[in-house]
Amino acid sequence: MDFGLIGAKLGHSYSVPIHAQLGDYDYRLYERTEAEFTELMRRRDFKGLNVTIPYKKLALELCDALSDTARAVGSVNTVVVRPDGSLYGHNTDIGGFIALAHRAGVAFEGKKAVVLGSGGTSLTARAACEQLGAREIVVVSRKGPVDYNALYRDHADCEVLVNTTPVGMYPNNGERAVDISHLPNLTGVLDVIYNPDKTALILDAEARGLPCAGGLYMLVGQAREAATLFTGREIPESETERIYGLLRSEALNLILVGMPGSGKSTIGRALAEQLNRPFVDCDAEIVRRAGKSIPDIFAQDGETAFRALESRVVADLCKEKGQVVATGGGAVLRADNVQAMRQNGVVLLLERALDALSMDGRPLSTSQEALKGMWAAREPKYRAAADAAIDNNADPQAAVQAAKEAYHEAAGH
């Protein structure tokens, strides 16, 4: 092998497409057991490696020489074979973490920081907190001296929260390591998880208006620094922003919300074709799972049963990536649905005049008066959920183009 990422499980890694943007070298994923990783390090038949969970501490022990940064952090995530055959270990995660904190506007100077987790990435976060000037750093873990009960009891005054655990990572989207409603003094939240784009923890922080960010920018930043070691050439920091925007524009879902009959399925299919992405329709999936039409679900099971099934469908579909998703008109009525949409998506509100809305086969669209009442109740929820609004009263192609532009702007590309 030449270059690559090595770890225990790598099924959803972004490292290959990131390194493809950073240099012209062969970079692959290598899932290995601890014994296999140790043997590989001893054989040294590679040029350079990135190391991830759970081998960062072990990598430090197996290197012949360490950078000052790796020694200070206590873990290694980048290894290169030097011309004399020795293994040199460095930690690029800390640079990526600090870049993430600065970009998100999360300040540590003089503040009490809590780091969730005690693994290799926790070591990086602790070193970064210290370097960024935190006045106190508390490590919380299930089996450590400070557990999660002690967090709420003794450290509810923490001001910056950093999650380095896998809680909330795909496919367990929606899980949270902590409930930040018990932490009233928070001024910022960072989560090293990058799949989903925004964990439930980050969405909770967003809802409170706190500076916050998931881990994708950190991932790209540390990869840029690693690529400099691999290639021997300096790669400008501007590449981090470019690649970050590119990845998000390819991975985030484009999710359409709006009134029943506003054209979400029609516009969604056209968008999927132009973006070369799969199209998924929440209502169609509900019908498939229920084995009957939506009017029949309402008539036979009631709206409550329909909404419960809708929430399961939205959660399942929106945890995936790179799709165009059309939601049902009432999907925004439940906050958990909106969180599911926003974890991996840019949400666009499709608007159409009420008198132009189709009412066929729509159980709640019984009259113009019913539509007016529905719009009055739902409009604030639509606007709160959406990143942008798209007019669909004229040329459908104009709506498609406007949706594409709004999506790429929100994704940062």
C-alpha positions as CSV (number, residue, x, y, z in Angstrom):
1,M,0.0,0.0,0.0
2,D,1.1,3.6,-0.5
3,F,-1.2,5.8,1.6
4,G,-4.5,5.3,3.3
5,L,-6.7,5.4,6.4
6,I,-6.5,2.5,8.8
7,G,-9.0,1.7,11.6
8,A,-11.4,-1.0,12.9
9,K,-14.5,0.1,10.9
10,L,-14.4,2.6,8.0
11,G,-17.7,2.0,6.2
12,H,-18.7,5.7,6.0
13,S,-15.4,7.5,5.8
14,Y,-15.0,10.6,3.7
15,S,-11.2,10.3,3.6
16,V,-10.8,8.9,0.1
17,P,-12.7,11.8,-1.7
18,I,-10.9,14.3,0.5
19,H,-7.4,13.0,-0.3
20,A,-8.4,12.8,-4.0
21,Q,-8.8,16.6,-3.9
22,L,-5.5,17.1,-2.0
23,G,-3.0,15.2,-4.1
24,D,-2.2,12.8,-6.9
25,Y,-1.4,9.7,-4.8
26,D,-3.1,6.4,-4.2
27,Y,-5.2,6.6,-1.0
28,R,-7.4,3.8,0.2
29,L,-9.3,2.5,3.2
30,Y,-7.9,-0.4,5.3
31,E,-10.0,-2.1,8.0
32,R,-7.7,-4.0,10.2
33,T,-7.8,-5.8,13.6
34,E,-5.5,-4.6,16.3
35,A,-3.1,-7.5,15.6
36,E,-3.1,-6.7,11.9
37,F,-2.5,-3.0,12.5
38,T,0.5,-3.8,14.8
39,E,1.9,-6.2,12.3
40,L,1.6,-3.6,9.5
41,M,3.3,-1.0,11.5
42,R,6.2,-3.4,12.2
43,R,6.5,-4.4,8.6
44,R,6.5,-0.8,7.4
45,D,5.4,-1.7,3.9
46,F,3.6,1.6,3.3
47,K,4.5,5.2,2.7
48,G,2.0,7.0,4.9
49,L,-1.1,6.3,7.0
50,N,-3.9,8.1,8.7
51,V,-4.9,6.3,11.9
52,T,-8.4,6.4,13.3
53,I,-10.5,4.7,16.0
54,P,-9.3,2.7,18.0
55,Y,-5.6,2.7,17.2
56,K,-4.4,6.3,17.8
57,K,-2.9,5.6,21.2
58,L,-1.4,2.3,19.9
59,A,0.1,4.1,16.9
60,L,2.0,6.4,19.3
61,E,3.6,3.5,21.0
62,L,4.7,1.9,17.7
63,C,6.4,4.9,16.2
64,D,10.2,5.4,16.4
65,A,9.9,9.2,16.5
66,L,7.2,11.6,17.4
67,S,6.4,15.3,16.6
68,D,6.2,17.6,19.6
69,T,2.5,17.9,18.9
70,A,1.9,14.1,19.0
71,R,3.9,13.8,22.2
72,A,1.9,16.6,23.8
73,V,-1.4,15.3,22.7
74,G,-0.6,11.7,23.6
75,S,-2.0,10.1,20.3
76,V,-1.0,9.8,16.7
77,N,-3.3,10.0,13.7
78,T,-0.7,10.4,10.9
79,V,2.3,8.1,10.3
80,V,4.9,8.4,7.6
81,V,7.8,6.1,6.8
82,R,11.0,8.2,6.6
83,P,13.8,7.6,4.1
84,D,15.8,5.6,6.7
85,G,12.8,3.3,7.3
86,S,11.8,4.7,10.7
87,L,8.2,5.5,11.6
88,Y,7.4,9.2,12.3
89,G,4.2,9.9,14.1
90,H,2.3,13.2,14.2
91,N,-1.1,14.5,15.2
92,T,-2.9,16.6,12.6
93,D,-6.2,16.3,14.5
94,I,-5.4,19.1,16.9
95,G,-4.8,21.6,14.0
96,G,-8.1,20.5,12.4
97,F,-9.9,20.9,15.8
98,I,-8.5,24.4,16.4
99,A,-9.5,25.4,12.8
100,L,-13.0,24.1,13.4
101,A,-13.3,26.1,16.7
102,H,-12.2,29.3,15.0
103,R,-14.5,28.8,12.0
104,A,-17.5,28.1,14.3
105,G,-16.8,31.0,16.5
106,V,-16.5,28.9,19.6
107,A,-14.2,30.6,22.1
108,F,-12.3,28.8,24.9
109,E,-10.3,31.5,26.4
110,G,-10.9,31.7,30.2
111,K,-13.8,29.3,30.0
112,K,-14.7,26.0,31.6
113,A,-14.7,23.2,29.0
114,V,-16.2,19.8,29.2
115,V,-15.0,17.0,26.9
116,L,-17.2,14.0,26.5
117,G,-15.3,10.8,26.0
118,S,-11.9,9.5,27.0
119,G,-10.4,8.0,23.8
120,G,-7.7,9.2,21.4
121,T,-9.8,12.0,20.0
122,S,-10.6,13.2,23.5
123,L,-6.8,13.6,24.1
124,T,-6.7,15.8,21.0
125,A,-9.7,17.9,22.2
126,R,-8.1,18.3,25.7
127,A,-4.8,19.5,24.2
128,A,-6.7,21.9,21.9
129,C,-8.8,23.3,24.8
130,E,-5.6,23.9,26.8
131,Q,-3.9,25.5,23.8
132,L,-7.0,27.7,23.2
133,G,-6.8,29.0,26.8
134,A,-9.6,27.1,28.6
135,R,-9.3,27.8,32.3
136,E,-10.6,24.4,33.3
137,I,-11.1,21.1,31.4
138,V,-13.3,18.4,32.7
139,V,-13.4,14.9,31.0
140,V,-16.7,13.1,31.2
141,S,-17.0,9.3,30.4
142,R,-19.2,6.4,31.4
143,K,-16.5,4.8,33.6
144,G,-14.3,7.7,34.5
145,P,-14.1,9.6,37.7
146,V,-16.6,12.1,36.3
147,D,-19.6,10.3,34.8
148,Y,-22.7,11.7,33.1
149,N,-24.6,12.0,36.4
150,A,-21.7,14.0,37.9
151,L,-21.7,16.3,34.8
152,Y,-25.2,17.5,35.6
153,R,-24.6,17.6,39.4
154,D,-21.1,19.1,39.6
155,H,-20.3,20.7,36.2
156,A,-23.6,22.2,35.0
157,D,-21.7,25.5,34.9
158,C,-19.6,24.4,31.9
159,E,-19.3,27.0,29.2
160,V,-18.0,25.0,26.2
161,L,-19.0,21.4,25.4
162,V,-17.0,19.1,23.1
163,N,-18.3,15.6,22.1
164,T,-15.6,13.1,21.1
165,T,-17.9,10.0,21.6
166,P,-19.6,8.2,18.8
167,V,-23.1,8.8,20.3
168,G,-25.3,10.2,17.5
169,M,-23.2,8.9,14.7
170,Y,-24.8,7.2,11.7
171,P,-26.7,4.9,11.8
172,N,-27.7,5.9,15.3
173,N,-28.8,9.4,14.2
174,G,-30.8,11.3,16.8
175,E,-29.1,10.0,19.9
176,R,-27.4,12.5,22.3
177,A,-24.7,11.9,24.8
178,V,-26.1,14.7,27.0
179,D,-29.1,17.0,27.3
180,I,-27.8,20.5,27.1
181,S,-31.0,21.9,28.6
182,H,-29.2,21.0,31.9
183,L,-26.2,23.2,31.0
184,P,-27.5,26.8,31.1
185,N,-24.1,28.5,30.9
186,L,-23.1,27.1,27.5
187,T,-21.5,29.5,25.0
188,G,-20.5,27.0,22.4
189,V,-20.7,23.3,21.3
190,L,-18.5,21.3,19.0
191,D,-19.0,17.7,17.9
192,V,-16.3,15.7,16.1
193,I,-18.9,13.5,14.4
194,Y,-19.3,14.4,10.7
195,N,-21.9,11.8,9.7
196,P,-24.6,13.1,10.1
197,D,-23.6,16.7,9.1
198,K,-25.3,18.0,12.2
199,T,-25.9,15.6,15.1
200,A,-28.8,16.0,17.5
201,L,-26.4,17.7,19.9
202,I,-25.5,20.3,17.3
203,L,-29.1,20.8,16.3
204,D,-30.0,21.4,20.0
205,A,-27.2,23.9,20.2
206,E,-28.4,25.6,17.0
207,A,-31.9,25.9,18.5
208,R,-30.5,27.8,21.5
209,G,-28.6,30.1,19.2
210,L,-25.2,28.9,20.3
211,P,-22.1,28.9,18.1
212,C,-21.6,25.3,17.1
213,A,-20.4,22.9,14.4
214,G,-20.0,19.2,13.5
215,G,-16.7,17.6,12.7
216,L,-16.5,17.7,8.9
217,Y,-14.3,20.9,8.8
218,M,-12.0,19.3,11.3
219,L,-11.8,16.2,9.2
220,V,-10.8,18.1,6.1
221,G,-8.4,20.4,8.0
222,Q,-6.5,17.5,9.5
223,A,-6.4,15.7,6.1
224,R,-4.8,18.8,4.5
225,E,-2.1,18.8,7.1
226,A,-1.5,15.0,6.6
227,A,-1.3,15.4,2.9
228,T,1.4,18.0,3.4
229,L,3.4,15.3,5.2
230,F,2.6,12.7,2.6
231,T,3.6,14.8,-0.4
232,G,6.3,17.1,1.1
233,R,4.6,20.1,-0.4
234,E,2.7,22.9,1.4
235,I,-1.1,22.9,0.7
236,P,-2.8,26.3,1.3
237,E,-5.4,26.5,4.1
238,S,-7.9,27.8,1.5
239,E,-8.1,24.2,0.2
240,T,-9.8,23.2,3.5
241,E,-12.7,25.6,2.8
242,R,-13.0,24.6,-0.8
243,I,-13.1,20.9,-0.1
244,Y,-15.4,21.3,2.8
245,G,-17.9,23.1,0.6
246,L,-17.5,20.5,-2.2
247,L,-18.2,17.6,0.2
248,R,-21.3,19.2,1.7
249,S,-22.7,20.0,-1.7
250,E,-22.4,16.4,-2.7
251,A,-23.5,14.8,0.6
252,L,-26.4,17.0,1.9
253,N,-29.9,16.1,1.0
254,L,-32.1,18.6,-0.8
255,I,-35.4,18.5,1.1
256,L,-38.6,20.1,-0.1
257,V,-41.3,21.1,2.3
258,G,-44.5,23.0,1.6
259,M,-48.3,22.8,1.4
260,P,-50.1,19.7,-0.1
261,G,-50.2,20.2,-3.8
262,S,-47.4,22.8,-4.0
263,G,-45.5,20.7,-6.5
264,K,-42.9,19.0,-4.2
265,S,-42.9,15.7,-6.1
266,T,-42.8,17.3,-9.6
267,I,-40.1,19.7,-8.8
268,G,-38.2,17.1,-6.7
269,R,-38.1,14.6,-9.6
270,A,-36.8,17.3,-11.9
271,L,-34.1,18.4,-9.4
272,A,-33.0,14.8,-8.9
273,E,-32.6,14.3,-12.6
274,Q,-30.6,17.5,-13.1
275,L,-28.4,16.8,-10.0
276,N,-28.1,13.1,-10.9
277,R,-29.4,12.0,-7.5
278,P,-32.0,9.5,-6.2
279,F,-35.4,11.0,-5.6
280,V,-37.4,9.8,-2.6
281,D,-41.0,10.7,-1.8
282,C,-42.0,10.4,1.9
283,D,-45.7,10.0,1.0
284,A,-44.9,7.2,-1.5
285,E,-42.9,5.4,1.2
286,I,-45.7,5.8,3.7
287,V,-48.1,4.2,1.2
288,R,-45.6,1.4,0.6
289,R,-45.2,0.6,4.2
290,A,-48.8,0.9,5.1
291,G,-50.0,-1.1,2.1
292,K,-52.8,1.4,1.5
293,S,-53.4,4.9,0.3
294,I,-53.0,8.0,2.5
295,P,-56.8,8.7,2.4
296,D,-57.4,5.1,3.6
297,I,-54.8,5.6,6.4
298,F,-56.6,8.7,7.6
299,A,-60.1,7.0,7.2
300,Q,-59.2,3.7,8.8
301,D,-56.4,4.6,11.3
302,G,-56.7,8.3,11.9
303,E,-54.3,11.2,11.6
304,T,-52.4,10.3,14.7
305,A,-51.4,6.9,13.3
306,F,-50.5,8.6,10.0
307,R,-48.2,11.2,11.7
308,A,-46.5,8.4,13.7
309,L,-45.7,6.5,10.5
310,E,-44.7,9.7,8.8
311,S,-42.2,10.4,11.5
312,R,-40.6,7.0,11.2
313,V,-40.3,7.4,7.4
314,V,-38.8,10.9,7.6
315,A,-36.3,9.7,10.2
316,D,-35.3,6.7,8.1
317,L,-35.0,8.6,4.7
318,C,-33.3,11.7,6.0
319,K,-30.5,9.9,7.8
320,E,-29.2,9.0,4.3
321,K,-27.2,11.4,2.1
322,G,-27.1,12.8,-1.4
323,Q,-30.8,12.6,-2.2
324,V,-33.7,14.8,-3.2
325,V,-36.5,14.3,-0.7
326,A,-40.1,15.4,-1.1
327,T,-41.9,15.5,2.3
328,G,-45.6,15.5,3.1
329,G,-47.3,18.8,3.6
330,G,-47.6,18.2,7.4
331,A,-44.2,16.8,8.0
332,V,-43.1,20.1,9.7
333,L,-45.7,19.8,12.4
334,R,-43.5,17.6,14.5
335,A,-40.2,19.1,15.8
336,D,-38.4,15.7,15.6
337,N,-39.2,15.5,11.8
338,V,-37.6,18.9,11.3
339,Q,-34.5,17.8,13.2
340,A,-34.4,14.7,11.1
341,M,-34.5,16.8,7.9
342,R,-31.9,19.3,9.1
343,Q,-29.3,16.7,10.3
344,N,-28.2,16.0,6.7
345,G,-30.1,18.4,4.6
346,V,-30.8,21.8,3.1
347,V,-34.5,22.4,3.5
348,L,-36.3,24.5,0.9
349,L,-39.9,25.7,1.2
350,L,-41.8,25.4,-2.1
351,E,-44.5,28.2,-2.3
352,R,-47.6,28.3,-4.5
353,A,-50.7,30.4,-4.3
354,L,-53.5,28.7,-2.3
355,D,-56.0,28.8,-5.2
356,A,-53.5,26.9,-7.4
357,L,-52.9,24.0,-5.0
358,S,-54.2,20.6,-6.1
359,M,-56.7,19.1,-3.6
360,D,-57.2,15.7,-5.2
361,G,-56.5,12.7,-2.9
362,R,-55.5,15.0,0.0
363,P,-57.5,14.2,3.1
364,L,-57.1,17.6,4.8
365,S,-57.4,19.8,1.6
366,T,-61.2,19.8,1.5
367,S,-61.8,23.4,0.5
368,Q,-60.2,26.8,0.0
369,E,-61.3,27.8,3.5
370,A,-59.5,24.6,4.9
371,L,-56.4,25.5,2.9
372,K,-56.4,29.1,4.3
373,G,-56.6,27.7,7.8
374,M,-53.9,25.1,7.2
375,W,-51.6,27.8,5.7
376,A,-52.1,30.1,8.6
377,A,-51.2,27.3,11.1
378,R,-48.3,25.9,9.1
379,E,-46.6,28.9,7.5
380,P,-44.5,29.8,10.7
381,K,-43.3,26.2,10.9
382,Y,-42.5,26.0,7.2
383,R,-40.4,29.2,7.4
384,A,-38.7,28.1,10.6
385,A,-37.7,24.8,9.1
386,A,-36.5,26.1,5.7
387,D,-33.2,27.6,4.7
388,A,-34.8,29.4,1.8
389,A,-38.2,29.8,0.0
390,I,-38.7,28.9,-3.7
391,D,-41.5,30.4,-5.7
392,N,-43.4,27.8,-7.8
393,N,-46.2,29.9,-9.2
394,A,-44.8,30.3,-12.8
395,D,-42.3,28.3,-14.8
396,P,-41.4,25.0,-13.1
397,Q,-37.9,25.2,-14.6
398,A,-37.4,28.5,-13.0
399,A,-38.3,26.9,-9.7
400,V,-35.9,24.1,-10.3
401,Q,-33.1,26.5,-11.1
402,A,-33.8,28.7,-8.1
403,A,-33.9,25.6,-5.8
404,K,-30.5,24.4,-7.2
405,E,-28.9,27.8,-6.5
406,A,-30.4,28.0,-3.0
407,Y,-29.2,24.5,-2.2
408,H,-25.6,25.2,-3.3
409,E,-25.5,28.5,-1.5
410,A,-26.7,26.9,1.8
411,A,-24.3,24.0,1.4
412,G,-21.4,26.4,1.1
413,H,-20.3,25.5,-2.4
